Amino acid sequence: MLHFAQARGPGGFIWKYALAYLLAVLLMGGLAYVLFQPLIGLFTNVLLQVAQEAMSGDDIEVVMTREISGMAGRIVFSYIGLLLLTALVWSMFEAAIQRRYVREEGFSIGIGADEFRLLLVAFMWLLFNIVGYLASAIIAAILGAVIMGLGGGENFALGFSFPIVFLLAAFGWLYCTVRLAPAAGLTIRDSRLQFLNAWGASRGRFLPLFFAYVFLGIIFWIIFTVLYSGGAAATFSIFMANFGSIEQIEANPAELIFFVLQGRFIASLVGIYAVLLTINGLLAYVWAGPASLAAKTDPRGGGIAQAPDVFA
């Protein structure tokens, strides 16, 4: 769990990573705004028309349908382009994380062979999940039929089969996911695509890895709850600083709409959630630690620090 704090390498990694991640979040947000500006402008215009009572409900439906149909092509291509770019940006930061963990390098970010190999790893994870869902459905159907047969076709037998099938499928998925978790670290370590080979790096280490992620998941849930509650409270306080009471907002919804569309409110909101997303990026760095340690200390050899007893 604490490998992120014990990782060796040149100093200054975390603050450089955080600043770069913040910049990436802002740039991606700006690009998304540029790509979807016509759609955002349409919604803004409709809100203003509603606030000024210049448009009825029927008019809204007609205008929205006509305008969105006209820009459907741009919306689809913008979404696909942004999705692909998001995957590339993810691979850039994931590669920086893994180079730190398994190669003990300083912070560096760019587009190269490491990044494209991690995109292939992500594609393998996608295939793994698709195959897992299909296998779960097939196994669920078989087990459901067996349990129904044993229960004489009674309805209670069908209800009894659901928790059994769900628990088996969940355990199978979790087990395979934990065993394959070192895939990204092995890929960066060996400078070639490694996915199924990650199974060997986690041999005999399932329970320590599993519980490390359980505890990290609980900690992250607490952090997310506190941070996003704080973000929501900060946003609410901005409203309350400009409106005397909830009753004032309810009495004049148009005033609220005009306030939301002001640049200073949008800038405040962007600032709050840019910070929250950057913290998410730092937590991603922490989350990658246990599996990267497994890759680095691969009991089969190949890592910088081969130590099979690290997880003992």
CORFENLIN-V846787 format. One record per backbone hydrogen bond with DSSP energy under -1.0 kcal/mol. NH is the residue of the N-H (numbers start at 0). CO is the residue of the C=O. Records with the same first field share a line. If there is no record, write none. Layout:
NH: CO, CO
This chain:
4: 1
6: 2
15: 11
16: 12
17: 13
18: 14
19: 15
20: 16
21: 17
22: 18
23: 19
24: 20
25: 21
26: 22
27: 23
28: 24
29: 25
30: 26
31: 27
32: 28
33: 29
34: 30
35: 31
39: 35
40: 36
41: 37
42: 38
43: 39
44: 40
45: 41
46: 42
47: 43
48: 44
49: 45
50: 46
51: 47
52: 49
53: 48
59: 55
60: 56
61: 57
62: 58
63: 59
64: 60
65: 61
66: 62
67: 63
68: 64
69: 65
70: 66
74: 70
75: 71
76: 72
77: 73
78: 74
79: 75
80: 76
81: 77
82: 78
83: 79
84: 80
85: 81
86: 82
87: 83
88: 84
89: 85
90: 86
91: 87
92: 88
93: 89
94: 90
95: 91
96: 92
97: 93
98: 94
99: 95
100: 96
101: 97
102: 98
104: 98
115: 111
116: 112
117: 113
118: 114
119: 115
120: 116
121: 117
122: 118
123: 119
124: 120
125: 121
126: 122
127: 123
128: 124
129: 125
130: 126
131: 127
132: 128
133: 129
134: 130
135: 131
136: 132
137: 133
138: 134
139: 135
140: 136
141: 137
142: 138
143: 139
144: 140
145: 141
146: 142
147: 143
148: 144
149: 145
150: 146
151: 148
152: 147
153: 150
157: 153
158: 154
159: 155
160: 156
161: 157
164: 160
165: 161
166: 162
167: 163
168: 164
169: 165
170: 166
171: 167
172: 168
173: 169
174: 170
175: 171
176: 172
177: 173
178: 174
179: 175
182: 179
185: 181
186: 182
187: 183
188: 184
189: 185
191: 186
197: 194
198: 195
201: 197
202: 199
204: 201
208: 204
209: 205
210: 206
211: 207
212: 208
213: 209
214: 210
215: 211
216: 212
217: 213
218: 214
219: 215
220: 216
221: 217
222: 218
223: 219
224: 220
225: 221
226: 222
227: 223
228: 224
229: 225
230: 226
231: 227
232: 228
233: 229
234: 230
235: 231
236: 232
237: 233
238: 234
239: 235
240: 236
241: 238
242: 238
248: 244
249: 245
250: 246
251: 247
256: 252
257: 253
258: 254
259: 255
260: 256
261: 258
265: 261
266: 262
267: 263
268: 264
269: 265
270: 266
271: 267
272: 268
273: 269
274: 270
275: 271
276: 272
277: 273
278: 274
279: 275
280: 276
281: 277
282: 278
283: 279
284: 280
285: 281
286: 282
287: 283
288: 285
291: 287
292: 288
293: 289
294: 290
295: 291
296: 292
297: 294
300: 297
309: 306
311: 308
